[in-house]
């Protein structure tokens, strides 16, 4: 029903300018927002595994066994871990 309707910004301005003031809904300028977050519980074993792998990558790079390209691939793999 409204799929083929095109309205320009000028038409919207004109519509609201011609609309009686008492017909325009009041929208408060302040709003209250609440954010609910939940921190995941990461098992200690998982944290230690990531630390171990990062230390392994660091050791391999500092011992010059990895090029920058290999290091980049390793980091990308870490980012893709679930």
C-alpha positions in Angstrom: 0.0 0.0 0.0 2.9 2.4 0.7 5.6 0.8 -1.4 5.4 3.1 -4.4 5.1 6.4 -2.5 8.0 8.8 -2.7 8.2 11.9 -0.5 10.8 14.6 -0.6 12.1 16.4 2.5 10.4 19.6 1.3 7.0 17.9 1.2 7.5 16.6 4.7 8.4 20.1 6.0 5.4 21.6 4.2 3.1 19.0 5.6 4.2 19.6 9.2 4.2 23.4 8.7 0.5 23.3 7.6 -0.5 20.9 10.3 -2.2 22.5 13.3 0.1 22.7 16.4 -2.3 20.8 18.6 -2.3 17.9 16.1 1.5 17.4 16.3 2.4 14.8 19.0 4.7 15.9 21.8 8.0 14.1 21.7 10.1 14.7 24.9 13.7 16.0 24.3 15.0 13.7 27.0 14.8 10.0 27.2 15.9 7.4 29.7 17.9 4.5 28.5 18.8 1.3 30.4 21.3 -1.2 29.1 21.3 -4.7 30.3 24.5 -6.6 29.8 25.7 -10.0 30.7 29.3 -10.9 31.0 30.1 -14.4 29.8 31.8 -16.8 32.2 35.0 -17.9 30.5 36.5 -21.1 31.9 40.0 -20.7 33.3 41.2 -23.5 31.1 40.1 -21.5 28.0 41.9 -18.4 29.2 45.1 -20.4 29.9 44.9 -22.1 26.4 44.7 -18.7 24.7 47.6 -17.4 26.7 49.6 -20.5 25.9 48.9 -20.1 22.2 49.8 -16.4 22.2 53.1 -17.1 24.0 53.8 -19.8 21.4 53.2 -17.4 18.6 55.4 -14.8 20.2 58.2 -17.3 20.8 58.0 -18.4 17.1 58.1 -14.8 15.9 61.0 -13.7 18.2 63.0 -16.7 17.1 62.4 -15.7 13.5 60.6 -18.9 12.5 57.6 -16.9 11.3 57.4 -14.1 8.8 55.0 -11.2 9.2 52.6 -12.8 6.8 52.5 -16.0 9.0 52.0 -13.9 12.1 49.1 -12.1 10.5 47.4 -15.4 9.6 47.9 -16.6 13.2 46.2 -13.5 14.6 43.3 -13.8 12.2 42.8 -17.4 13.3 42.7 -16.3 16.9 40.0 -13.7 16.1 37.9 -16.4 14.4 37.9 -18.7 17.4 34.5 -19.2 18.9 
